[in-house]
Structures are given as C-alpha cells and as structure tokens.
Amino acid sequence: MILLDTHVLLWLDRDDASLGVQTRASIAEAWDAGRVAVSAISFWEVALLHQRGRVALRCSASKWRSDWLEAGLQELPLDGATALLGAGLSDFHADPADRFIAATALRHQACLLTADRLILAWPGTLQRTPADT
C-alpha cells in the first residue's frame, strides 16, 4: 500500500511537475491494484488550506474528497490507536498532521510518499520514499 502525504495528493491533483517520474509510475501501478491511500487527516489539511486561500480547488473540499474517493483513492481513518501512535513517535517533529500521517502509514504498513525532508530524515522505522524522484 502507498500512502500519499497531503502535498503529494495535491501535486497529483494538479499534475504538478514536483511529482517525480518514478513516483508517478509507482502511484499508477499501485492505483491499478487499488493500493493508493491517504490519511483522513489529509482531507482536513486540504480543507484548511483551501479556506485560508493557500490552495485553490476546482470545487468545494467536500466534493473534491468525494471525487477522489469515487476515483479509487482509499481513505484511511484516524482512530484513537493511530492518534496515540502519532503522539508517541520518538524524535519526530511537532506537526500534529505529519505525526498522524506517519502513524497511519505505520499502522497500515504502508509506504509513505513524501517530499517532507523532516519526515524523510526521521530515524524511525517508517517505510518512506521521496516523492520528487
């Protein structure tokens, strides 16, 4: 399973050149197998960015989410166990959304696609791949 970080989902949505060629191929292969997901917290992040005018969406955040889910993207829930796992990540940076996303990847044994250098440099056991390759 591949878990997209929030910015990777936005890059995919915009067909942004920041998304690397190898990453695009990995996503396409996993998509065909129904194995591409995001943490539910990513939709929250996108909605906040949209409300603040930092991200433009083609529709409401709710409709945007529905469109992605109908297209085959899986949404992984943020439950109490995942939240507690995120709280307990040792030496992880303080951003709560990033902690929830990393914890979601850990709970579901997913490989996190991200360009976040702090996450990529984290010494923990999280499977992760740079999204800009």
Rosetta blueprint (number, residue, H / E / L):
1 M L
2 I E
3 L E
4 L E
5 D L
6 T H
7 H H
8 V H
9 L H
10 L H
11 W H
12 L H
13 D H
14 R H
15 D L
16 D L
17 A L
18 S L
19 L L
20 G L
21 V H
22 Q H
23 T H
24 R H
25 A H
26 S H
27 I H
28 A H
29 E H
30 A H
31 W H
32 D H
33 A L
34 G L
35 R L
36 V E
37 A E
38 V E
39 S E
40 A H
41 I H
42 S H
43 F H
44 W H
45 E H
46 V H
47 A H
48 L H
49 L H
50 H H
51 Q H
52 R L
53 G L
54 R L
55 V L
56 A L
57 L L
58 R L
59 C L
60 S L
61 A H
62 S H
63 K H
64 W H
65 R H
66 S H
67 D H
68 W H
69 L H
70 E H
71 A H
72 G L
73 L L
74 Q E
75 E E
76 L E
77 P L
78 L L
79 D L
80 G H
81 A H
82 T H
83 A H
84 L H
85 L H
86 G H
87 A H
88 G L
89 L L
90 S L
91 D L
92 F L
93 H L
94 A L
95 D L
96 P H
97 A H
98 D H
99 R H
100 F H
101 I H
102 A H
103 A H
104 T H
105 A H
106 L H
107 R H
108 H L
109 Q L
110 A L
111 C E
112 L E
113 L E
114 T E
115 A L
116 D L
117 R H
118 L H
119 I H
120 L H
121 A H
122 W L
123 P L
124 G L
125 T L
126 L L
127 Q L
128 R E
129 T E
130 P E
131 A L
132 D L
133 T L
